[in-house]
C-alpha cells in the first residue's frame, strides 16, 4: 500500500470513528455491545490483517455488558466537556450505573488498608502508628507468601492460610456447619470465579447445548459469560409484584420450555439480588433447593451482598446452611457459592478479591478446575490480603476492634438509610414505582413510558428505556443502566441505579430524578 493510500485510509478510518462516537453520544444503534462501539472494517486500512472482525471469535462479538455500555462512554465524555468549560444543564456527572462504592465517596476501612499497606511495605512494621493487630495480620499473610513477599505468586487456589480462615469464617457464619479449606478457591473478585465455573460446564461434544438458568432481571455478567462460552441462557422471571420473589412455578415453566432446546445443567440464584435488591426468605430458599434437586441442577449461589441486608424482617440465609440443615438428599447437592471484597461494607472493587466454596463437587472435576485456573497462575495477592481481613477481622480486645466495628457499622447504617430513601422517593414520583430495597446496593424502579415517548424512541432507533436513560443523562448528568440491559418482562420499562452516592449527593440526585421524570411525562403526554 502506498503512503498516499495509507494516509487516505487513515483519514477515512478517523472519520468513521468520529461518526460512531457521535452516534454513541446520541444513544444510536450501538447500545449494549460489549465494546460499545462497533469496530470499523480493518480492510479500509490494510488488506492483510490476520485477525479481522469477520474471523474473530463470534461469541465475543455476541457478548453484551450493559453496566459499561455507551451510556457510560457518553457520561465520561460529558465529564470531559464540563472540565473544558462546556455549558450543560448540570454541573457534574453522577455515575449511578455501577456498584463502585469508593468511586462514589465511601471511605476505605482503616484496618483493611493498614494490613495491605504493611504487606506491601514491610518497613511499616516499625511504625508505631500501625496497631499491633494489623501488623500481626500482615505478618500472617506474608508468612504464607513465598519469600515472605506479596510480590510472589501464590498457589493457584490462593494462599493456604487464608483459605483456612475463609473456611473458618463460613463455619461461624453458618452456625457451626463445617466448611473445609480444601473446598475454598480464592479468586480475583467473584466474577472471575463464576466465569471459571461456567467455563468448566461448557461442553459442545454431545450436540446439545448446555443450559444455565438465570434470573430476569439478572446481573449482565451471566448473560455476557453465557454468550462468550456459547451456553444457552435459560431465563426465569422474578415476581415484581411480590418484591422480586423467586416463584418455583416460574422455574418449572422456564425449565420445561428450555428442555425443548437445550440440556439445563445449572441454576443461578443471586441473593441478595442484583439489580433488584430483594433478600430471599428461608422458605423460598428451601423451595428453590428442592426444585434444583428434583431437576438434577448444579446450584450457583451468588452471595456477594451477604453483608448488605437492610429491611426489617429480612435476614441472609446461605444456600450452604439451608441445604445442610435440610438433610439428605439436599445436603449432598453440588453447590458453588461466592463472596467478594467489592461489596459488603468493604467496597474494595479495584483490589479484586473474593472466594468460591465448592461443595460436593466431584473430586475429579475439582482437579480439572484447579488445573484450568493454574494457567492464570494466581489471583492478585493484594485482593487475597483483603479477603483475610474480612474473614479474620479484629475481635474484642484487639487494638483495632472498636474502630473497625464503628467504621463497618457506619457504612452499613448509611446504606440502609439510603436504600430506604431511594425507594420511598421513587414511589412518590408520578409514573414511577419501586419495590423495597431489602439488600444489595441497587434499586430497579419501573417507569411509565407514554405512547409518544415510545414513538420518539422508535424514531431514534432506541429501546424505550435506553431512550429514557440517554434523555436523563443529557438533561441531568445522571448515568443509570436501562432495564433492558438486565432483562425485564416484555412491555415493562425499568432502570437500575445504585444507592451508593453519599447522602447529600443522593438527595440532589433524587430531586433531579423527580423533576426530570415529571417533565418527561409532560413532554410526551
Secondary structure, 3 states (H helix, E strand, C coil): CCHHHHHHHHHHHHHHHHHHHHHHHCCCCCCCECCCCCCCCHHHCCCCCCCCCCCCCHHHHHCECHHHCHHHHHHHHHHHHHHCCCCCCCCCCEECCCCCCHHHCCCCCHHHHHHHHHHHCHHHHHCCCCCHHHHHHHHHHHHCCHHHCCCCCCCCCCCHHHHHHHHHHHHHHCCCCCCCHHHEEEECCHHHHHHHHHHHHCCCCCCCCEEEEEEECCCHHHHHHHHHCCCEEEEEECEHHHCCECCHHHHHHHHHHHCCCCEEEEEEEECCCCCCCCCCCHHHHHHHHHHHHHCCCEEEEECCCCCCECCCCCCCCCHHHHHHHHCCCHHHCCEEEEEECCCCCCCCHHHCCEEEEEECCCHHHHHHHHHHHHCCCCCCHHHHHHHHHHHCCCCCCCCCHHHHHHHHHHHHHHHHHHHHHHHHHHCCCCCEECCCCCECCEECCEECCCHHHHHHHHHCCCCHHHHHHHHHHHHHCEECEEHHHCCCCCCCCEEEEECCCCHHHHHHHHHHHHHHHHHHHHHHC
